Amino acid sequence: MAKDDAQHQLREALNLELRRGAVILAVLSQLTTEHYGYSLKRRLNEKGFTIDEGTLYPLMRRLETQGLLASSWRIEDGRPRRYYQLSDAGVRIFEELRTDWKHLADTMGGLLR
């Protein structure tokens, strides 16, 4: 039983590594239109990509610091919300990463046959 648990833990750790690379691209892909944090989380979940708020919010702040996102504060329904969208640099990087991802997916598809 311990061997099965160890293999399960290893598989979970490897799966987490795979997801880490995809998280940035998933977030960028949905910020071609404006979203606040919770609306982005909900949108990703609707598309089948679950993400914890503890991962999403720090990632959005980091991407903004890197110049890939622009944000603005607005009050809606009496609550302040910070809206994020791709900056001009973010649009360019997203397009490049999307092309890289498609190439990688094609390559991996060939390897996994």
C-alpha positions as CSV (number, residue, x, y, z in Angstrom):
1,M,0.0,0.0,0.0
2,A,2.9,2.4,0.8
3,K,4.3,1.9,-2.7
4,D,0.9,2.8,-4.2
5,D,0.7,5.9,-2.1
6,A,4.3,6.9,-3.1
7,Q,3.4,6.5,-6.8
8,H,0.2,8.4,-6.4
9,Q,2.1,11.3,-4.7
10,L,4.8,11.2,-7.4
11,R,2.1,11.3,-10.1
12,E,0.4,14.3,-8.4
13,A,3.7,16.1,-8.1
14,L,4.5,15.6,-11.8
15,N,0.9,16.6,-12.8
16,L,1.4,19.8,-10.8
17,E,4.6,20.6,-12.8
18,L,2.7,20.1,-16.1
19,R,-0.1,22.4,-14.9
20,R,2.3,25.1,-13.8
21,G,3.5,25.7,-17.3
22,A,-0.1,25.9,-18.6
23,V,-1.4,28.2,-15.9
24,I,0.2,31.4,-17.4
25,L,-1.0,30.7,-20.9
26,A,-4.5,29.9,-19.6
27,V,-4.7,33.2,-17.7
28,L,-3.3,35.2,-20.6
29,S,-5.7,33.5,-23.0
30,Q,-8.7,34.8,-21.1
31,L,-7.4,38.3,-20.5
32,T,-7.9,39.4,-24.1
33,T,-11.0,40.8,-22.6
34,E,-11.3,42.5,-19.2
35,H,-11.8,40.5,-16.1
36,Y,-11.6,41.0,-12.3
37,G,-10.1,38.2,-10.3
38,Y,-13.3,36.2,-9.5
39,S,-14.7,36.6,-13.0
40,L,-11.5,35.3,-14.4
41,K,-11.5,32.3,-12.0
42,R,-15.1,31.6,-12.9
43,R,-14.3,31.8,-16.6
44,L,-11.4,29.5,-16.4
45,N,-13.5,27.0,-14.3
46,E,-16.2,27.1,-17.0
47,K,-13.6,26.2,-19.6
48,G,-12.5,23.3,-17.5
49,F,-9.3,24.9,-16.0
50,T,-9.6,25.0,-12.2
51,I,-7.3,27.4,-10.4
52,D,-7.1,28.4,-6.7
53,E,-7.4,32.0,-5.8
54,G,-4.1,31.7,-3.9
55,T,-2.5,30.9,-7.2
56,L,-4.5,33.3,-9.5
57,Y,-4.2,36.6,-7.6
58,P,-0.4,36.5,-7.0
59,L,0.0,35.4,-10.7
60,M,-2.0,38.4,-12.0
61,R,0.0,40.8,-9.8
62,R,3.3,39.3,-11.1
63,L,2.2,39.4,-14.7
64,E,1.2,43.1,-14.2
65,T,4.6,43.8,-12.6
66,Q,6.2,42.1,-15.7
67,G,4.3,44.5,-17.9
68,L,2.0,41.8,-19.5
69,L,-1.2,43.0,-17.8
70,A,-2.7,46.4,-17.2
71,S,-5.3,47.0,-14.5
72,S,-7.7,49.6,-13.3
73,W,-10.0,49.9,-10.3
74,R,-13.7,50.4,-10.7
75,I,-16.7,50.3,-8.3
76,E,-19.4,47.9,-9.4
77,D,-22.4,46.9,-7.3
78,G,-20.9,49.1,-4.5
79,R,-17.7,47.1,-4.4
80,P,-14.2,48.1,-5.7
81,R,-12.9,45.7,-8.2
82,R,-9.6,45.6,-10.0
83,Y,-10.0,44.7,-13.7
84,Y,-7.1,43.2,-15.6
85,Q,-6.5,43.0,-19.4
86,L,-3.5,42.2,-21.6
87,S,-1.2,45.2,-22.1
88,D,0.2,45.7,-25.6
89,A,3.3,43.8,-24.6
90,G,1.0,41.1,-23.1
91,V,-0.8,40.7,-26.4
92,R,2.5,40.2,-28.2
93,I,3.9,37.7,-25.7
94,F,0.6,35.8,-25.6
95,E,0.6,35.4,-29.4
96,E,4.2,34.1,-29.3
97,L,3.4,31.8,-26.4
98,R,0.3,30.5,-28.1
99,T,2.4,29.7,-31.2
100,D,5.0,28.0,-29.1
101,W,2.3,26.0,-27.2
102,K,0.8,24.8,-30.5
103,H,4.2,23.7,-31.8
104,L,4.9,21.9,-28.5
105,A,1.4,20.2,-28.5
106,D,2.0,19.0,-32.1
107,T,5.4,17.7,-31.2
108,M,4.1,15.9,-28.0
109,G,1.2,14.5,-30.0
110,G,3.7,12.9,-32.3
111,L,5.8,11.6,-29.4
112,L,2.8,10.1,-27.5
113,R,1.4,8.1,-30.4
